[in-house]
Amino acid sequence: MATKKDFVQKITDGLLPLDVTAKPMFGEYGLYYKGKMFGLLCDDTFFIRVTDAGSEIAGRIGKGFPYPGAKPAFKISKAKADDHDWLINLVEATAGELPVPKKKKKTP
């Protein structure tokens, strides 16, 4: 089941004032902040990558697998997604710890 566009809009709107973008990926969406992919929206479920800094903020939040073969990620419940300050802190901490993506070389 692919993620619905209204769910994507709800999550990105909930992350304002952060400049978060959602990019389609195989019927699902990757979430980007400052050019770093920090989360996924899969089957209308919100996942955030696990980092040390994020773990300190997340506390005892559950984890899940966004898709088969994926690394475990924080599974953000509706209640947690509605906790704006907590969510903003988690996204900023997570993205702050992730490496800047490497530039792809252009092929001639």
Phi and psi restraints in degrees (value plus and minus 20) as a CYANA .aco file:
   2 ALA   PHI     -98.3   -58.3
   2 ALA   PSI     133.2   173.2
   3 THR   PHI     -91.0   -51.0
   3 THR   PSI     115.1   155.1
   4 LYS   PHI     -98.7   -58.7
   4 LYS   PSI     125.3   165.3
   5 LYS   PHI     -82.9   -42.9
   5 LYS   PSI     -52.5   -12.5
   6 ASP   PHI     -88.1   -48.1
   6 ASP   PSI     -50.6   -10.6
   7 PHE   PHI     -88.4   -48.4
   7 PHE   PSI     -61.9   -21.9
   8 VAL   PHI     -79.6   -39.6
   8 VAL   PSI     -66.2   -26.2
   9 GLN   PHI     -82.4   -42.4
   9 GLN   PSI     -61.5   -21.5
  10 LYS   PHI     -81.5   -41.5
  10 LYS   PSI     -63.6   -23.6
  11 ILE   PHI     -88.3   -48.3
  11 ILE   PSI     -67.7   -27.7
  12 THR   PHI     -84.7   -44.7
  12 THR   PSI     -58.0   -18.0
  13 ASP   PHI     -84.1   -44.1
  13 ASP   PSI     -56.8   -16.8
  14 GLY   PHI     -89.0   -49.0
  14 GLY   PSI     -35.7     4.3
  15 LEU   PHI    -116.7   -76.7
  15 LEU   PSI     -18.1    21.9
  16 LEU   PHI     -84.3   -44.3
  16 LEU   PSI     121.5   161.5
  17 PRO   PHI    -110.1   -70.1
  17 PRO   PSI     -12.3    27.7
  18 LEU   PHI     -85.1   -45.1
  18 LEU   PSI     123.9   163.9
  19 ASP   PHI    -108.5   -68.5
  19 ASP   PSI      57.2    97.2
  20 VAL   PHI    -116.8   -76.8
  20 VAL   PSI     113.8   153.8
  21 THR   PHI    -137.3   -97.3
  21 THR   PSI     129.9   169.9
  22 ALA   PHI    -134.9   -94.9
  22 ALA   PSI     104.3   144.3
  23 LYS   PHI    -133.3   -93.3
  23 LYS   PSI     110.5   150.5
  24 PRO   PHI     -83.0   -43.0
  24 PRO   PSI     118.4   158.4
  25 MET   PHI    -164.7  -124.7
  25 MET   PSI      81.0   121.0
  26 PHE   PHI      35.4    75.4
  26 PHE   PSI      22.1    62.1
  27 GLY   PHI      67.0   107.0
  27 GLY   PSI     -27.4    12.6
  28 GLU   PHI    -138.6   -98.6
  28 GLU   PSI    -188.0  -148.0
  29 TYR   PHI    -158.7  -118.7
  29 TYR   PSI     119.7   159.7
  30 GLY   PHI    -117.0   -77.0
  30 GLY   PSI     120.9   160.9
  31 LEU   PHI    -126.3   -86.3
  31 LEU   PSI     110.7   150.7
  32 TYR   PHI    -143.2  -103.2
  32 TYR   PSI     119.4   159.4
  33 TYR   PHI    -159.2  -119.2
  33 TYR   PSI     105.9   145.9
  34 LYS   PHI      35.7    75.7
  34 LYS   PSI      17.3    57.3
  35 GLY   PHI      57.9    97.9
  35 GLY   PSI     -15.7    24.3
  36 LYS   PHI    -132.4   -92.4
  36 LYS   PSI     112.5   152.5
  37 MET   PHI    -100.0   -60.0
  37 MET   PSI      90.1   130.1
  38 PHE   PHI    -125.0   -85.0
  38 PHE   PSI     -34.8     5.2
  39 GLY   PHI    -177.6  -137.6
  39 GLY   PSI     153.3   193.3
  40 LEU   PHI    -156.8  -116.8
  40 LEU   PSI     129.6   169.6
  41 LEU   PHI    -136.0   -96.0
  41 LEU   PSI      91.6   131.6
  42 CYS   PHI    -151.1  -111.1
  42 CYS   PSI     108.5   148.5
  43 ASP   PHI      30.6    70.6
  43 ASP   PSI      24.7    64.7
  44 ASP   PHI      36.1    76.1
  44 ASP   PSI      15.3    55.3
  45 THR   PHI    -146.9  -106.9
  45 THR   PSI     118.4   158.4
  46 PHE   PHI    -117.6   -77.6
  46 PHE   PSI     103.4   143.4
  47 PHE   PHI    -142.6  -102.6
  47 PHE   PSI     122.1   162.1
  48 ILE   PHI    -144.5  -104.5
  48 ILE   PSI     115.4   155.4
  49 ARG   PHI     -77.6   -37.6
  49 ARG   PSI     129.1   169.1
  50 VAL   PHI    -109.3   -69.3
  50 VAL   PSI     105.4   145.4
  51 THR   PHI    -153.7  -113.7
  51 THR   PSI     146.2   186.2
  52 ASP   PHI     -82.9   -42.9
  52 ASP   PSI     -67.4   -27.4
  53 ALA   PHI     -82.4   -42.4
  53 ALA   PSI     -61.8   -21.8
  54 GLY   PHI     -85.0   -45.0
  54 GLY   PSI     -57.0   -17.0
  55 SER   PHI     -83.0   -43.0
  55 SER   PSI     -54.7   -14.7
  56 GLU   PHI     -84.9   -44.9
  56 GLU   PSI     -55.9   -15.9
  57 ILE   PHI    -102.0   -62.0
  57 ILE   PSI     -60.4   -20.4
  58 ALA   PHI     -83.5   -43.5
  58 ALA   PSI     -55.0   -15.0
  59 GLY   PHI      50.0    90.0
  59 GLY   PSI    -151.8  -111.8
  60 ARG   PHI    -115.5   -75.5
  60 ARG   PSI      13.0    53.0
  61 ILE   PHI     -89.9   -49.9
  61 ILE   PSI     127.1   167.1
  62 GLY   PHI     -92.7   -52.7
  62 GLY   PSI     141.8   181.8
  63 LYS   PHI    -141.1  -101.1
  63 LYS   PSI     138.4   178.4
  64 GLY   PHI    -174.7  -134.7
  64 GLY   PSI     158.6   198.6
  65 PHE   PHI    -131.5   -91.5
  65 PHE   PSI      96.7   136.7
  66 PRO   PHI     -79.7   -39.7
  66 PRO   PSI     -52.5   -12.5
  67 TYR   PHI    -178.0  -138.0
  67 TYR   PSI     141.0   181.0
  68 PRO   PHI     -78.2   -38.2
  68 PRO   PSI     111.5   151.5
  69 GLY   PHI      69.6   109.6
  69 GLY   PSI     -25.4    14.6
  70 ALA   PHI     -98.3   -58.3
  70 ALA   PSI     137.8   177.8
  71 LYS   PHI     -92.8   -52.8
  71 LYS   PSI     132.3   172.3
  72 PRO   PHI     -82.6   -42.6
  72 PRO   PSI     126.8   166.8
  73 ALA   PHI    -156.9  -116.9
  73 ALA   PSI     139.2   179.2
  74 PHE   PHI     -85.3   -45.3
  74 PHE   PSI     109.4   149.4
  75 LYS   PHI    -118.0   -78.0
  75 LYS   PSI      91.2   131.2
  76 ILE   PHI    -108.1   -68.1
  76 ILE   PSI      96.5   136.5
  77 SER   PHI     -94.3   -54.3
  77 SER   PSI     146.2   186.2
  78 LYS   PHI     -79.8   -39.8
  78 LYS   PSI     -62.0   -22.0
  79 ALA   PHI     -81.9   -41.9
  79 ALA   PSI     -63.1   -23.1
  80 LYS   PHI     -90.3   -50.3
  80 LYS   PSI     -56.0   -16.0
  81 ALA   PHI     -84.4   -44.4
  81 ALA   PSI     -46.7    -6.7
  82 ASP   PHI    -104.8   -64.8
  82 ASP   PSI     -28.9    11.1
  83 ASP   PHI    -107.1   -67.1
  83 ASP   PSI      64.0   104.0
  84 HIS   PHI     -74.1   -34.1
  84 HIS   PSI     -72.0   -32.0
  85 ASP   PHI     -82.3   -42.3
  85 ASP   PSI     -64.3   -24.3
  86 TRP   PHI     -80.9   -40.9
  86 TRP   PSI     -65.0   -25.0
  87 LEU   PHI     -85.6   -45.6
  87 LEU   PSI     -63.3   -23.3
  88 ILE   PHI     -80.6   -40.6
  88 ILE   PSI     -65.4   -25.4
  89 ASN   PHI     -81.3   -41.3
  89 ASN   PSI     -61.7   -21.7
  90 LEU   PHI     -84.4   -44.4
  90 LEU   PSI     -65.1   -25.1
  91 VAL   PHI     -84.0   -44.0
  91 VAL   PSI     -65.7   -25.7
  92 GLU   PHI     -83.3   -43.3
  92 GLU   PSI     -62.5   -22.5
  93 ALA   PHI     -85.8   -45.8
  93 ALA   PSI     -63.2   -23.2
  94 THR   PHI     -84.3   -44.3
  94 THR   PSI     -71.3   -31.3
  95 ALA   PHI     -83.3   -43.3
  95 ALA   PSI     -55.0   -15.0
  96 GLY   PHI     -84.0   -44.0
  96 GLY   PSI     -45.6    -5.6
  97 GLU   PHI    -112.9   -72.9
  97 GLU   PSI     -36.1     3.9
  98 LEU   PHI     -99.2   -59.2
  98 LEU   PSI     126.8   166.8
  99 PRO   PHI     -92.7   -52.7
  99 PRO   PSI     134.7   174.7
 100 VAL   PHI     -90.1   -50.1
 100 VAL   PSI     113.3   153.3
 101 PRO   PHI     -82.8   -42.8
 101 PRO   PSI     125.6   165.6
 102 LYS   PHI     -95.2   -55.2
 102 LYS   PSI     122.2   162.2
 103 LYS   PHI     -91.2   -51.2
 103 LYS   PSI     117.6   157.6
 104 LYS   PHI     -99.7   -59.7
 104 LYS   PSI     118.8   158.8
 105 LYS   PHI     -97.7   -57.7
 105 LYS   PSI     118.8   158.8
 106 LYS   PHI     -97.6   -57.6
 106 LYS   PSI     115.8   155.8
 107 THR   PHI    -113.6   -73.6
 107 THR   PSI     118.6   158.6
